[in-house]
C-alpha cells in the first residue's frame, strides 16, 4: 500500500513539474554534435492520451544524452492533424517529429515504422503515459556500451518454462534482478528499450504479427531478437517503474487487464510459428 501511494504521489509531482516546465522551456532537445551513432526515440499514442502525451515528450526533450530524432507515430485512421492539441504542436519547435501512417497497428507503431524508415539508427522505444528522468537515455547508452551486441532495457522479466514447449503463465514471470545478458530476459518495452541496428530479425515488419500477436508487441519483438540470436540485458540491477502521468484512462486499464490473459496465447502462437522453443533451448546451451 505504501508503494502504491508513493508511486501515485510521484506521478502527481512529475505531472505538475512537466506541465510547468512546458510553459517556459524553449531550448532544442535534440543532439546537434557529431558522434559515432545516431539515436532515435520512438513512441506512439492514441486518442485517449493525445492531450497528455506532451508530458512524456517534454521529459524526453530534457535528456542529458540528447537523441538525434524524437518521432511520434500516429494512425491517420484514428487521429487527424486537426486533432493535435497545441501543447503537442508546440514541441515541434524543439525537435519533435509527428508522422502519420495509413494503417493502425496499435503499439507496434512505435518500432515497426522506425525500423522501416531509419534502419541505421539505434532506436529507443518509450510509452506514452510515463515521464522519464534526465538520465534515462544516458544510462541506457552506458548499458549499450557495456553490451553492444545486446538489447538493453530498464524493465524486464525472466522467461520461465513449465516444460520443453510450455511457458509458465506470463504474469508469473519474475522481474529480473541480474545484469548478465541472457536469452531468457524478456523486455517489457514500456520501461524503455534500446535496440541497436541489426539486433532484430528482418521479419519484424511482416504484418503476420497482427495475426499471431495483435496486442503482444513485446512478444513479437522478443521473438525477432531470438531469431537473430540477440540477448537482452538489464540496464540496471533491478527493474524500474518510471513516474506515470496522472490522468484517468479507464480504456487503457481495461485493455491492460485483458492483455494479461492474452499474453500466454500470443506467446504460444509466436513461439510455435517460428519454432522458438527449440531455438531458445539451443541458445541457452551455447
C-alpha positions as CSV (number, residue, x, y, z in Angstrom):
1,X,0.0,0.0,0.0
2,X,2.8,2.4,0.9
3,X,4.5,1.7,-2.5
4,X,1.2,2.4,-4.4
5,X,0.7,5.7,-2.5
6,X,4.3,6.7,-3.2
7,X,4.0,5.9,-6.9
8,X,0.8,7.9,-7.1
9,X,2.3,10.9,-5.4
10,X,5.4,10.7,-7.5
11,X,3.2,10.7,-10.6
12,X,1.4,13.8,-9.4
13,X,4.6,15.6,-8.7
14,X,6.2,14.9,-12.1
15,X,3.0,15.7,-13.9
16,X,2.9,19.1,-12.3
17,X,6.7,19.6,-12.9
18,X,6.5,19.0,-16.6
19,X,3.3,21.0,-17.0
20,X,5.1,24.0,-15.5
21,X,8.3,23.5,-17.5
22,X,6.3,23.1,-20.7
23,X,5.3,26.7,-20.4
24,X,8.8,28.1,-20.1
25,X,11.2,25.7,-21.9
26,X,12.1,26.6,-25.5
27,X,15.6,25.0,-26.0
28,X,16.1,22.4,-28.7
29,X,16.0,19.0,-27.2
30,X,18.0,17.2,-30.0
31,X,21.6,16.4,-30.5
32,X,23.5,18.8,-32.9
33,X,27.0,17.4,-32.5
34,X,28.9,14.8,-34.5
35,X,29.1,11.4,-32.7
36,X,29.6,7.7,-33.8
37,X,26.0,6.7,-33.6
38,X,22.5,8.0,-34.5
39,X,19.8,7.8,-31.9
40,X,16.0,7.8,-32.4
41,X,13.5,7.9,-29.6
42,X,10.3,6.4,-31.0
43,X,6.8,6.3,-29.5
44,X,3.1,6.3,-30.4
45,X,-0.2,7.2,-28.8
46,X,-3.9,7.0,-29.3
47,X,-6.9,9.4,-28.8
48,X,-7.4,9.0,-25.0
49,X,-3.8,10.0,-24.4
50,X,-3.4,12.6,-27.1
51,X,-3.9,15.5,-24.8
52,X,-1.3,14.3,-22.2
53,X,1.5,12.6,-24.3
54,X,3.2,16.0,-24.5
55,X,4.4,15.4,-20.9
56,X,6.2,12.2,-21.9
57,X,7.8,14.1,-24.8
58,X,8.7,17.0,-22.6
59,X,10.7,14.7,-20.4
60,X,12.4,13.1,-23.5
61,X,13.4,16.6,-24.8
62,X,15.1,17.2,-21.4
63,X,17.8,14.4,-21.5
64,X,21.5,14.7,-20.7
65,X,22.2,12.4,-23.7
66,X,20.1,14.0,-26.4
67,X,18.6,12.0,-29.2
68,X,19.1,12.9,-32.9
69,X,15.3,12.4,-33.5
70,X,12.2,12.0,-31.5
71,X,9.3,10.7,-33.6
72,X,5.7,10.3,-32.5
73,X,3.8,7.9,-34.8
74,X,0.1,8.4,-35.2
75,X,-2.5,6.4,-37.2
76,X,-4.5,8.5,-39.6
77,X,-7.4,6.1,-39.1
78,X,-8.0,7.4,-35.6
79,X,-6.3,10.8,-35.4
80,X,-6.2,13.6,-37.9
81,X,-3.8,16.6,-38.0
82,X,-6.7,18.8,-36.9
83,X,-7.0,16.8,-33.7
84,X,-3.5,17.7,-32.5
85,X,-3.5,19.8,-29.3
86,X,-1.4,23.0,-29.1
87,X,0.7,21.5,-26.3
88,X,1.9,18.9,-28.7
89,X,2.3,21.1,-31.7
90,X,4.4,23.5,-29.6
91,X,7.1,20.7,-29.1
92,X,7.7,20.6,-32.9
93,X,9.8,23.8,-32.4
94,X,12.0,21.9,-30.0
95,X,12.6,18.9,-32.3
96,X,9.5,16.6,-32.1
97,X,8.5,15.0,-35.4
98,X,4.9,13.8,-35.8
99,X,4.4,11.3,-38.6
100,X,1.1,9.9,-39.7
101,X,0.7,6.4,-41.1
102,X,-2.2,4.9,-43.1
103,X,-2.9,1.8,-41.0
104,X,-3.5,1.2,-37.3
105,X,-1.2,-1.5,-35.9
106,X,-1.5,-0.4,-32.3
107,X,1.6,-0.3,-30.1
108,X,3.6,-1.8,-32.9
109,X,3.8,1.7,-34.4
110,X,6.5,2.7,-32.0
111,X,9.1,0.4,-33.6
112,X,7.9,-1.1,-36.9
113,X,8.0,2.2,-38.9
114,X,11.2,3.4,-37.2
115,X,13.0,0.2,-38.4
116,X,11.5,0.6,-41.9
117,X,12.4,4.2,-42.4
118,X,15.6,4.6,-40.2
119,X,17.3,1.2,-40.1
120,X,20.7,2.6,-39.3
121,X,19.6,4.3,-36.2
122,X,19.8,3.0,-32.6
123,X,16.1,3.0,-31.5
124,X,14.8,3.6,-28.0
125,X,11.1,2.8,-27.6
126,X,9.0,4.6,-24.9
127,X,5.5,4.5,-23.6
128,X,3.1,7.4,-23.9
129,X,2.0,7.5,-20.3
130,X,5.3,7.7,-18.4
131,X,7.7,10.6,-17.6
132,X,11.4,9.8,-18.0
133,X,14.3,11.2,-15.8
134,X,17.1,13.1,-17.3
135,X,19.5,10.1,-17.1
136,X,17.1,7.8,-18.9
137,X,18.9,7.8,-22.3
138,X,22.4,8.2,-20.9
139,X,22.1,5.1,-18.7
140,X,20.6,3.1,-21.5
141,X,23.6,4.2,-23.6
142,X,26.0,3.1,-20.9
143,X,24.4,-0.3,-20.9
144,X,24.7,-0.5,-24.7
145,X,28.4,0.4,-24.4
146,X,28.9,-2.5,-22.0
147,X,27.0,-4.9,-24.1
148,X,26.9,-3.6,-27.7
149,X,25.5,-6.8,-29.1
150,X,22.6,-6.9,-26.8
151,X,19.2,-5.2,-26.4
152,X,19.2,-3.1,-23.2
153,X,16.1,-2.4,-21.2
154,X,15.0,-1.0,-17.8
155,X,12.1,-3.2,-17.2
156,X,12.4,-7.0,-17.7
157,X,11.0,-10.3,-16.7
158,X,12.7,-13.7,-16.7
159,X,11.0,-16.2,-19.1
160,X,10.2,-19.3,-17.0
161,X,9.2,-22.7,-18.6
162,X,6.9,-25.4,-17.3
163,X,8.1,-28.0,-19.8
164,X,10.1,-28.2,-23.0
165,X,7.4,-26.5,-25.1
166,X,5.3,-24.6,-22.5
167,X,6.0,-21.4,-20.5
168,X,4.8,-20.6,-17.1
169,X,2.0,-18.0,-17.3
170,X,3.4,-14.6,-18.3
171,X,2.1,-12.8,-15.2
172,X,4.0,-15.3,-13.0
173,X,7.4,-14.5,-14.6
174,X,9.6,-12.8,-12.1
175,X,11.0,-9.3,-12.6
176,X,14.7,-9.7,-13.5
177,X,17.4,-8.8,-11.0
178,X,20.6,-9.5,-13.0
179,X,22.7,-7.5,-15.4
180,X,24.0,-10.6,-17.1
181,X,22.9,-10.8,-20.8
182,X,20.6,-13.7,-21.4
183,X,18.2,-15.1,-24.0
184,X,15.7,-15.6,-21.2
185,X,15.4,-11.9,-20.3
186,X,12.2,-10.5,-21.7
187,X,11.9,-6.7,-22.1
188,X,8.6,-5.1,-21.3
189,X,9.0,-2.2,-23.7
190,X,7.2,0.5,-21.8
191,X,10.1,1.0,-19.4
192,X,12.4,1.9,-22.2
193,X,14.3,-0.4,-24.5
194,X,17.4,0.3,-26.6
195,X,17.6,-1.6,-29.9
196,X,21.0,-1.5,-31.7
197,X,20.8,-1.7,-35.6
198,X,20.6,-5.3,-36.7
199,X,19.5,-6.6,-33.3
200,X,16.1,-7.7,-34.6
201,X,15.4,-10.1,-37.5
202,X,14.2,-8.6,-40.8
203,X,10.9,-10.5,-40.4
204,X,9.9,-7.9,-37.8
205,X,8.0,-5.8,-40.3
206,X,6.0,-8.8,-41.5
207,X,2.3,-8.0,-40.8
208,X,1.9,-11.6,-39.6
209,X,2.3,-10.1,-36.1
210,X,-1.3,-8.8,-36.4
211,X,-2.5,-12.4,-36.7
212,X,-0.2,-14.1,-34.1
213,X,0.1,-11.3,-31.5
214,X,-2.0,-8.3,-32.3
215,X,-1.6,-6.8,-28.8
216,X,1.7,-8.5,-27.9
217,X,4.2,-6.3,-29.5
218,X,6.8,-7.1,-26.8
219,X,6.4,-10.8,-27.5
220,X,6.9,-10.2,-31.3
221,X,10.0,-8.0,-30.6
222,X,11.4,-10.7,-28.3
223,X,10.9,-13.3,-31.0
224,X,12.7,-11.2,-33.6
225,X,15.6,-10.8,-31.2
226,X,15.8,-14.5,-30.7
227,X,15.8,-15.2,-34.4
228,X,18.9,-13.0,-34.7
229,X,20.5,-14.6,-31.6
230,X,20.4,-11.3,-29.7
231,X,20.5,-11.4,-26.0
232,X,18.7,-8.9,-23.7
233,X,20.4,-7.2,-20.7
234,X,19.1,-5.2,-17.8
235,X,20.3,-1.6,-17.8
236,X,20.1,-1.5,-14.0
237,X,20.4,-4.2,-11.3
238,X,16.6,-4.3,-10.9
239,X,13.6,-3.3,-13.0
240,X,12.5,0.4,-12.8
241,X,9.0,1.8,-12.8
242,X,9.1,5.4,-14.0
243,X,6.5,8.0,-12.9
244,X,3.2,7.7,-14.6
245,X,1.2,10.7,-15.9
246,X,-1.6,11.5,-13.5
247,X,-4.6,11.0,-15.8
248,X,-7.7,8.8,-15.8
249,X,-7.6,6.3,-18.7
250,X,-10.1,3.6,-18.0
251,X,-9.9,2.3,-21.6
252,X,-6.2,1.6,-21.3
253,X,-6.6,0.0,-17.9
254,X,-9.3,-2.4,-19.3
255,X,-7.1,-3.2,-22.3
256,X,-4.1,-3.9,-20.0
257,X,-6.1,-6.2,-17.8
258,X,-7.4,-8.1,-20.8
259,X,-4.0,-8.4,-22.3
260,X,-2.5,-10.1,-19.3
261,X,-4.7,-13.1,-20.2
262,X,-4.0,-12.8,-23.9
263,X,-0.2,-12.8,-23.5
264,X,0.0,-16.6,-22.9
265,X,-1.9,-17.4,-26.1
266,X,0.1,-14.9,-28.1
267,X,3.4,-16.1,-26.8
268,X,2.4,-19.7,-27.7
269,X,1.3,-18.6,-31.2
270,X,4.6,-16.8,-31.9
271,X,6.9,-19.4,-30.5
272,X,5.2,-22.2,-32.2
273,X,5.1,-20.4,-35.6
274,X,8.9,-19.8,-35.5
275,X,9.7,-23.0,-33.5
276,X,11.4,-20.8,-30.9
277,X,11.1,-23.3,-28.2
278,X,13.9,-25.3,-29.8
279,X,15.9,-22.1,-30.7
280,X,15.7,-20.9,-27.1
281,X,17.0,-24.3,-25.9
282,X,19.8,-24.2,-28.4
283,X,20.8,-20.6,-27.4
284,X,20.6,-21.4,-23.7
285,X,23.0,-24.3,-24.1
286,X,25.6,-22.3,-26.1
